[in-house]
Amino acid sequence: MKKGFALPLLLLLIVGISIGFILWKSIGKKSTSDVINTNIPEIPLQVTNPSQPGVTVEDIPQVSVVATGLDTPWAIAILPEGGLLVTERKGMIRLVDSSGGLQENPVAQISSAKEIGEGGLQGIVLHPDFISNKYVYLYYTYAGSSDNTLNRVVRMTHENKKLTDEKIIVDAIPGASNHDGGRIKFGPDRMLYITTGDAQNPSLAQDTNSLAGKILRVTDEGKPAPGNPFENRVYTFGHRNPQGIAWDSDGTLWATEHGPSGLETGNDEFNRIESGKNYGWPEIRGSQTKSGMMSPILESGRGNTWAPSGLAYVGGKFFFAGLRGQALYEVSVNGSSASLKTHFKSEFGRLREVLTGPDGMLYITTSNRDGRGNPKTDDDKIIRINPQKL
């Protein structure tokens, strides 16, 4: 090598080593309160661009943090332009922008939402034609005229990062401090499906004239959907507290449901949902059978609980969140049987929502600030899971 090149090369080597050391030190000083553990990175949301040039599924880590600092998030809606709308049970709708930043000011505050026990602001979903009409649907608990507890579904309009013009479309769903259901989703038929709990009155679940203990099916205006089996809003009945619904690739509806608690804890259910069917509560539970009633394709067993909530379908498999189970559960269905896998047991605490993004990733929420968990300083969180790396 010529001597004229030696000194500049030596200087470049020294500068490179110095920069590397500074970067290493800055990464090493990153606060662990920003992540679940030191192995889980925070990366930009970017859910609307799953096929960026040069980016593959293999480039997306198994687990990454999307947002922190939420208070009992219940459900997520993914905006077409990027970012997330997130409900907090206390009545706030928060915005996580497309870069993963949780906006300080809420998109809306539902002043009539009543946070009581398991009740409060729960489900959220965008209208199938959201890009043109900007409609967002919400499910929440409220105090009735006689100070009784009820639930309702409302529609609002999203513009300029605000939700306005609340319109009630389904009202006076029986409610209580527990067993309020709360999941809402539009199906492949463009009808709105609503899960409701038995409002701690099990007999209501068997009454097809009551909205409690049901899966409801309505139009986007809240009217009974054409073809409903009882000529009202009821689609299926005999439910205790369903909190998750999802459709498979064939358009079949599935649901998760909480079984009994207390001394009879267990028998949580994963059900194939069929129009007009009776799912048995409170006459049967778990794998019990009775003429005219449906038994689950999978259940947790007596004494064992998942406390299942949100349900998603991706890659030919179902994933549902466990509250008391503190895990993400994976279900593979084969005809009339199903198998279960457990992921992240006790790693994140209580889990509430599971949603499939347009990028094929799963978006889950923790629920450690709901009064039943052990929150960390940065709880609650939204976490992205790469299902192909489970």
QUIWOJO-V127033 format. One record per residue. N is the residue number from 0. D_FIRST is the distance of its C-alpha to the first C-alpha in Angstrom with 1 decimal. Layout:
N&D_FIRST ; N&D_FIRST
This chain:
0&0.0 ; 1&3.8 ; 2&6.3 ; 3&8.4 ; 4&7.2 ; 5&7.3 ; 6&11.1 ; 7&12.3 ; 8&10.9 ; 9&12.6 ; 10&15.6 ; 11&15.9 ; 12&15.9 ; 13&18.6 ; 14&20.6 ; 15&20.6 ; 16&21.9 ; 17&24.5 ; 18&25.8 ; 19&26.1 ; 20&28.0 ; 21&30.3 ; 22&31.2 ; 23&31.9 ; 24&34.2 ; 25&36.0 ; 26&36.7 ; 27&37.9 ; 28&40.3 ; 29&42.0 ; 30&45.8 ; 31&47.2 ; 32&50.3 ; 33&48.4 ; 34&48.3 ; 35&50.6 ; 36&48.1 ; 37&44.4 ; 38&43.6 ; 39&45.3 ; 40&43.3 ; 41&44.9 ; 42&43.9 ; 43&45.4 ; 44&48.6 ; 45&48.1 ; 46&51.0 ; 47&51.8 ; 48&48.5 ; 49&48.0 ; 50&45.9 ; 51&43.1 ; 52&40.3 ; 53&37.9 ; 54&40.2 ; 55&42.1 ; 56&44.6 ; 57&41.9 ; 58&40.1 ; 59&43.2 ; 60&43.6 ; 61&46.8 ; 62&48.1 ; 63&47.3 ; 64&49.3 ; 65&50.6 ; 66&52.7 ; 67&54.3 ; 68&57.2 ; 69&60.0 ; 70&63.5 ; 71&65.0 ; 72&63.5 ; 73&65.8 ; 74&64.6 ; 75&61.8 ; 76&61.9 ; 77&58.7 ; 78&58.7 ; 79&57.7 ; 80&55.5 ; 81&53.7 ; 82&54.6 ; 83&57.5 ; 84&61.0 ; 85&62.0 ; 86&65.5 ; 87&66.1 ; 88&69.4 ; 89&70.7 ; 90&70.9 ; 91&67.6 ; 92&65.5 ; 93&61.9 ; 94&59.0 ; 95&55.5 ; 96&53.4 ; 97&50.9 ; 98&48.1 ; 99&50.0 ; 100&51.4 ; 101&55.0 ; 102&56.9 ; 103&59.0 ; 104&62.1 ; 105&63.9 ; 106&64.6 ; 107&68.2 ; 108&70.4 ; 109&73.4 ; 110&76.0 ; 111&78.5 ; 112&76.2 ; 113&77.7 ; 114&75.3 ; 115&77.6 ; 116&76.6 ; 117&74.6 ; 118&75.7 ; 119&74.2 ; 120&71.8 ; 121&70.5 ; 122&69.6 ; 123&67.8 ; 124&67.1 ; 125&66.4 ; 126&68.8 ; 127&67.6 ; 128&67.9 ; 129&66.2 ; 130&64.0 ; 131&67.1 ; 132&69.6 ; 133&67.5 ; 134&69.9 ; 135&68.9 ; 136&71.3 ; 137&71.8 ; 138&74.0 ; 139&75.3 ; 140&78.0 ; 141&80.6 ; 142&83.9 ; 143&87.0 ; 144&90.1 ; 145&91.7 ; 146&88.5 ; 147&87.9 ; 148&84.4 ; 149&83.4 ; 150&80.3 ; 151&79.6 ; 152&77.1 ; 153&76.4 ; 154&74.4 ; 155&72.4 ; 156&70.4 ; 157&66.7 ; 158&65.7 ; 159&63.2 ; 160&62.2 ; 161&65.9 ; 162&68.6 ; 163&72.1 ; 164&75.5 ; 165&76.3 ; 166&78.8 ; 167&80.4 ; 168&80.5 ; 169&81.7 ; 170&83.6 ; 171&85.5 ; 172&83.6 ; 173&85.0 ; 174&82.7 ; 175&82.6 ; 176&80.3 ; 177&78.9 ; 178&78.8 ; 179&77.9 ; 180&75.6 ; 181&73.6 ; 182&71.2 ; 183&71.4 ; 184&69.6 ; 185&70.3 ; 186&70.8 ; 187&69.9 ; 188&73.5 ; 189&72.6 ; 190&75.2 ; 191&74.5 ; 192&74.8 ; 193&75.7 ; 194&75.9 ; 195&78.7 ; 196&79.7 ; 197&83.2 ; 198&83.4 ; 199&84.5 ; 200&87.7 ; 201&87.2 ; 202&90.3 ; 203&88.8 ; 204&86.2 ; 205&89.0 ; 206&90.7 ; 207&89.5 ; 208&91.0 ; 209&88.7 ; 210&85.1 ; 211&84.2 ; 212&82.5 ; 213&81.4 ; 214&78.7 ; 215&79.9 ; 216&79.1 ; 217&79.7 ; 218&78.9 ; 219&76.5 ; 220&79.6 ; 221&80.7 ; 222&83.6 ; 223&84.3 ; 224&82.1 ; 225&83.9 ; 226&84.6 ; 227&84.6 ; 228&86.8 ; 229&89.3 ; 230&89.5 ; 231&87.9 ; 232&84.3 ; 233&84.2 ; 234&81.9 ; 235&82.1 ; 236&83.9 ; 237&84.3 ; 238&81.0 ; 239&80.5 ; 240&77.3 ; 241&74.8 ; 242&71.6 ; 243&69.2 ; 244&69.6 ; 245&67.3 ; 246&67.7 ; 247&66.1 ; 248&64.9 ; 249&68.5 ; 250&69.8 ; 251&71.6 ; 252&71.9 ; 253&71.1 ; 254&71.8 ; 255&71.2 ; 256&74.1 ; 257&74.8 ; 258&77.3 ; 259&79.7 ; 260&78.7 ; 261&80.4 ; 262&82.3 ; 263&81.8 ; 264&78.1 ; 265&76.1 ; 266&76.7 ; 267&74.1 ; 268&74.0 ; 269&71.8 ; 270&74.2 ; 271&74.3 ; 272&76.3 ; 273&79.1 ; 274&81.4 ; 275&84.7 ; 276&83.9 ; 277&85.1 ; 278&82.3 ; 279&84.9 ; 280&84.5 ; 281&86.6 ; 282&88.5 ; 283&85.7 ; 284&82.2 ; 285&79.2 ; 286&80.1 ; 287&83.8 ; 288&85.7 ; 289&88.8 ; 290&90.4 ; 291&89.2 ; 292&86.2 ; 293&82.4 ; 294&80.4 ; 295&76.7 ; 296&74.2 ; 297&72.4 ; 298&73.5 ; 299&72.3 ; 300&75.3 ; 301&77.8 ; 302&76.3 ; 303&72.8 ; 304&71.6 ; 305&68.7 ; 306&70.3 ; 307&68.6 ; 308&67.9 ; 309&65.5 ; 310&65.0 ; 311&62.4 ; 312&61.7 ; 313&58.3 ; 314&56.9 ; 315&60.3 ; 316&60.8 ; 317&62.6 ; 318&61.2 ; 319&63.5 ; 320&63.2 ; 321&65.0 ; 322&66.4 ; 323&68.0 ; 324&66.0 ; 325&62.8 ; 326&60.8 ; 327&59.7 ; 328&61.7 ; 329&60.9 ; 330&63.8 ; 331&63.7 ; 332&67.0 ; 333&68.3 ; 334&71.8 ; 335&74.2 ; 336&71.8 ; 337&68.7 ; 338&66.1 ; 339&64.4 ; 340&61.0 ; 341&60.2 ; 342&56.9 ; 343&55.8 ; 344&58.9 ; 345&59.5 ; 346&55.9 ; 347&56.7 ; 348&60.4 ; 349&63.1 ; 350&62.0 ; 351&64.2 ; 352&62.7 ; 353&60.7 ; 354&59.9 ; 355&57.8 ; 356&55.5 ; 357&54.7 ; 358&51.2 ; 359&52.9 ; 360&52.2 ; 361&54.9 ; 362&55.7 ; 363&57.7 ; 364&59.2 ; 365&60.0 ; 366&63.5 ; 367&63.2 ; 368&65.1 ; 369&68.2 ; 370&70.1 ; 371&69.5 ; 372&65.9 ; 373&63.6 ; 374&61.4 ; 375&58.0 ; 376&57.0 ; 377&55.3 ; 378&58.0 ; 379&59.1 ; 380&56.2 ; 381&55.4 ; 382&53.0 ; 383&51.4 ; 384&51.4 ; 385&49.5 ; 386&52.3 ; 387&50.0 ; 388&48.2 ; 389&51.5
